[in-house]
Amino acid sequence: MRILQVVHQYPPQKIGGTEIYTQNLSRALKNRGHEVIVFCRGETSGERRLGMRFGSDGLKVYTLYDMAARNPLSLFLSSFRNPFVDESFTEVLEEEAPDLIHFQHLKGLSDRLMVIAKDRGIPTVLTLHDYWFLCPNAQLLRWGDNKLCPGPRLWLNCAYSCAAPRVGIPAPLFPGPLAAGLFAYRDRLLRKALAATDLIICPTEFVRSIFSRQGLPKEKVRLIEHGIDPPIDSLPGRAEDGLNFLYLGGIAWQKGLHTLVQAFQSLGSVPATLAVCGDEQAFPDYTCALREMVGDSSITFRGLIPRSQLWSTLAQADVVVIPSLWYEVSPLVVEEAFAAGVPVIASGIGALAEKVRHGVDGFLFPPGDVAHLSHLLREIVANPSILEGLKNNIQPVKTLEEHVGEIEVVYARLGADKENSD
């Protein structure tokens, strides 16, 4: 099958959960005999062009480069509607003639891509990696105060809680009803895009419930959890004394790393360390604030570790901590920790509460609750034997191979449906 993968960003230019998933899926499909092409957005530049390259893995990657938005309004509009993207996408369809298109993310691309595919009779699949189809911020967090958002309320909350603080205009002076109209316009276009999609994949039940409450047709939705490539070789043994706590993920406010830092520092002088692994350049001001909080302590920042060092890093950890403050969709770090035999302490929010079984293979705590997290860390430091019981209860994780097999079944069914309709 000839498959086109569409994603907003792609390695090596951007490395995140959605990008890594798309690359891993594309490579696995290629290894199974499919012909896979990637269509993605690149960095903004001084010109508009569509480039093509072959990655080191042999995948053909079309990268679209567009000019930077001139003002907040054009930035907002170009995040979901762009005629140049439509033209470039059509050009790729004519060149490659895919049998199926799998949309991973549309941010910075165009809502019309799904409609264009439908008009050409090409089967389409969409995987929901975050909440971008409901929320321009993609994370259901209010821009002004970083509080959780229940979703649009006539889009006035989007206008006053997100748009106004983002452009720096006080709420009394901000044209809220006009901005709400723009959000409503965005919502209408993206709902049309969802309606044009043949099948929608949710990686967790939590994500499915969020979108179902917003009117996503149940008959179009499939629940397919992600899978990972488990370590091939046996992992090295622990090389250090004391307990090692590990944070592995994005260094951003919504990830709640400050909650973990405060909780760990409250332990005082204990035989334990905390390693922080993540990209420190994504939000440098936040990273700087964290470093100032840490000072001279047993907390170390190791930066963004390459994927080749993932398993050796996990092998040296006793516990992985995920203190997120937003509704996580399907963080692969949980499965990666479990595959390495490492228990997880996580915020009881979003899909994390679905993945970590409290008191069985890890612990859950209220998001942002420093005292509660500190209590859990202190209990583990005082009684390390707790970890053995958690480790023994860790269940085998779904492999990438198993996941790709499920995705192939979806592709085959959509292909068969198209043939029958023809």
N, C-alpha and C positions, 0 to 999 in steps of 0.2 A: 504494500500500500504506500502511496505517495502522500506524506503528511506534512502540513505546514503548521509550525508552532509559532504563535504570535504572543509576544511578551513586551512589556514596556521598557525593560532593560535586560541586559544579558552580559555574562562574564566575557572577558575579564574586566570590561569597563565598570560594571557594577556587580557587586557580590552581596546578595541577600537571600532570604529564604526562598522567595519566588524564583529568583534568577537561578539559584543552585538546583532547585527542583526541576525547572524547565531544562536545564542542561543535562542533568542526570537522566531524566525521562527521554530526552532526545537521543542521547548516546545509547541508552538501553534499547530503544526501539530500532536504532540503526544496527546494533549488534544482533537483533532478531530478524534482520533481513528487510526492514522497511527503509524507504528512502525518505529522509527527514530534512526539511528546510526550515530555517528560523527567520522570522521577520521581527525586527525590534527597533526601538528608538535609541539613537546615540546622543552624544552631547550636543548642545546647541552650538552653532557656529555662525560665521558671517555669510553663509550661503545655504541654499536649499539643494540637497542632492541625495540620491539613493546610491549607496555603495554596496559592494558584494565582496565577501572574502570567504576563504575556507579556513576553518579552525584547525588546530593541531589534531583534532579527533576526526577530521575529514568532513565535518558538517558544513553545509553551505549556509552562510549567514548574511542576510540582507539587512543592512543598517541604514536607517533614515536619519539624516542630519537636517535639522531645521534651524531657523533663525530664532534668537531669543525674543520673548514677548516684550512689548514696549511699555506696558503699564499693567496694573493689577487686573483690569477688566479683560484685556487680551490674554493675560496669563490664565485667568479662570476659564475663559471660553476655549482657548487652545488646549486645555487639559482634557477635553472630551469631544471637540469638534474641530476638524482640520482638513480642508479640501486637499491640501498637498499630500497629506497622509493617505487620503482616499485614492488619489491619482497614483501614488507610488504602490499602494496595495494592489490596485487593479493591474498595474504593470507586472507585478510579481505573479499574480494569478494567471495572466496571459502567458507569461514566460514558463512557469512551472506546472500549471494545470494540476493542482493537488486533488487527490481523491477525498480528502477530509481536512478540515481546519480545526485545530485545538487552540482556543484562546486562553491564555494564562492571565493576562492583565491588559487593560486598555488605557491606563493613565498616560496622558501625553500623546495618545494616538488619536483614535476617532471612533465615535459611537456608530458610524455608518458602516464600519467594516463587516459587522455581522449581517446587516441588510444587504450589502453588496454580495456577500457570499450566498445568502439565501436567494437573491435574484438570479444567481448563476447556477442554482441547484446543487451547491456544494454542501454536504453535511457538516454541521458545526457542533463543537463541544466547548463548554466554558467551565473552567475550574475557579471557584471562588477562594482566593487566597487571603482576602481581607474584606473590608466593608465599603470599598470604593464605589460600588454601584448605588449605595445608599448615602454615602457621606464623602464629600470632597476631600476631607482629611484622611479618609480610608480607615480610621481607627475608632470612630465613634467617641472621640475625645473633643471637648470644647477647646477651641484655640485660646480663648482668653484666660481660662483658669485651669485647664487640663483635667477637668472633671468629666466623668463618664456621661455620655449623652444617650438618651433612650431612642434617638432617631428624630426625624423631622416632625415638627409641630407647626404645620402650615408654612414651614420654612422660615418663619420669623425668628425662631431660636438659632437657625443657621446664620441668619443675617446679623443678629445682635451679639450672639455669643462667640461667633467665629469670624465672620467677615469684618465687622467693625474693629475689633482689636487687631486683626491681622493687618489692616491698612492704617491703623493708628488713629482712627477717628472716634471721638467720644460718642457713646450711644445716643445722647440727645441730639447730636448734630448729624448722625448717620441716616441716610435714606433707606431705612429698614424695609418698608414695603416694596421699593424698587428692587433691592437686593434679593428679597424673598421671591420676587417674580423671576429673577435669573436662576435661582436655585430650583424653582418649580419647572422652569424650562429645561434645565439640565436633567431633572428627574424624569420628565416626560420622554426625552430622547433616550435615556438609558433604559427605561422600561420598555421602549420600543425595541431596543437592541436585545434585551433579554427575551422578549417575545419572539424575536427572529431566530433565536438559538434553539437547536434541536434538543440538546440535553445539557443539564447543568450539574456539575459535580461539586458536592460539599465534602470537605475532608473530615468534618466532625459533626456530631448531632447538634452541638451548640450553634454552629454556623447555620445549619439547616433551619433551626428554630427561629433564629433572628430574621432570616430572609423570608421564612414562611409567614411570620407576623406582618411583614411588609408586603405580602401579597404574591410572593413567588409561587407559581403554579406547582403543586405537589407532584403532578404527573410527569413533570419534566426533570425532577430532581433525583439524583442517585447519591447515596452515601458511600464514598470510597476513601478509606483512610490512606494516608501516605505510607510509603515504605522507605527503608534505608538500606544502604549497602553495609552489612555488618562486617566487623573485622575478620579478615581471612586467616591471619595467623593468631596464635595465642598472645595475649597482651602481656607486657612486661610486668613484673611484680613491683610493689611499692618500694620506693628507694629512700623515703624520708621518714623520720620519726614524727610523732604527733599526728593530729588530725588535719587533713587538707580539705578545705571547702573550696568549691570552684564555681565561678560565674562565667558562663560561656554564651555570648550573644551580643546584641547591639548595645552600644553605650549611648542611651538616650533616656530622657526623663520618663517616658511612658513605660520603659522597661523596669523602673523602680530600683535601679542599682543603689541610689542614695539610701533607700530603706535598708538594704542589706549592709551597706557600709556602716550606717548608724548602729544597727543591731549588733554587728560583729565587734565594733569598737566598745560597745557597752559591756562586753565580756571581760574587759580588762586584760590582765596578763594571764593567758591560758596557753596550754600546749597545743595550739592550733594556728593554722595560717589560712588566708583567703587569697586566692589567685583570681584576677579579673582579666579575662581574655575577650577582646573585642576591638573594633575600629575606633580609635581615639580621635580621629580627624572628622568624623561625620558631624558631631556637635561639639566642637572644641571648647566652647564656653562651659558646657555641662561637664566635660571631662576635667577642665581646669578646676571647677568648683569641687568636684569629687576629690581631686588630688590635694586640694587645700584642706578638705575634711580629714583625709587620711593622715597627712603629716608623716612622722616617723612611727610606723606601726608594722604589724605583721601582715599588712595588706599590700600585695604587689600587683602592678599593672604590667601585663605581658604583651599588650598590643593584639593585633589581629593575627591569629595563628593560621598558617596554611593548612589546607585540608589534609595534607600528608601527615600533619602532626596531631590530628584530631584524636586518634585512638591512644597514642602514647600520652597525651595530655589527660584524657579521661582515666587512663590506667593509674595515674598518680593521685587521683581524687578519691576521697571517701564519700563525699556528698556533693551533688550539683544543686545549686540554689537558683530558682527562677522567681524573682520577686516582682513580676509584672503588675502594672497598674491598669492595663487596658485589656479588652476582651481578646486574648490571644486566640488565633484561629486554629493552628495546628503546628506548634513549635516542634521541629524535628529534634531539638536538643533533648527532649524527654526520651524519645526512642533511642537516641544515640547513647544517652546515659545508661538506660536499661540494658542496651546491647553490650555495654562494657561492664555490666553488673554493679552499677553505681546507683544507690537510692537518690530520690529527688525530693527536695523541699520546695514547694511552689505556692504562689498565691492561689487561693481558691476562687479563681475568676475565669470566665470564659471556658475554653476547651481544656485548660489546665486541670480544672476540677473533674473533667471527664477522663483525663489520662492518668492522673496520680491517685492511687487509692490510699486514703488517709489511714495511717497506722498499719498499712499492709506492705506497700513497696515504697512508701515515702510519707511525707506529712504535708498538710495544707494549712495555710494561715490566712487571716483576712488581709486583703491587699492594703499595703501601706502601714500595717500595724507593726511598728518597730518593736514594741514590748513583747508581742506574741512571738515574733520571729526570734527575738533575743532569747526568749524562754526555750524555744525549741533547740536553738544552737547550744545553749548552756546545758540542757539535758543530755544532748549527744556527747558533748565534751566530757561531762561528768560520768556518763555511762556509755562508752563506745560500743559495748556489747549489743546495744539497741540495733546497731547497723547490721549485724549478722542476720537477725530475724527479717529485717527488711530486704536484704540481699536474697535470702532464700525464697522470698515470695515474688521476686521479679519474674514475670512471664516472658516467654519468647516474643520478640517484636516482629512485626510484619516486615519482610524483606522487600527491597526494591523490585526484585524479580517477581515476587508475588503481586505486588502492586501493578507492575507493568502488564502482567497477565490479565488483571481485571480491566485495565484500560484497553487492552487489545480486544477484549470481549465487547466493550462499548463501541469501539471503532467498527468491529465486524458487524454488529447489529445495525448501526447507522448506515453502513455501506449496503447491507442487505435490504434495508428499508428503501434506500434510494433506488436500488435495482428493481425492486418490486413496484415502486411507484412509476418508474420509467416504462 
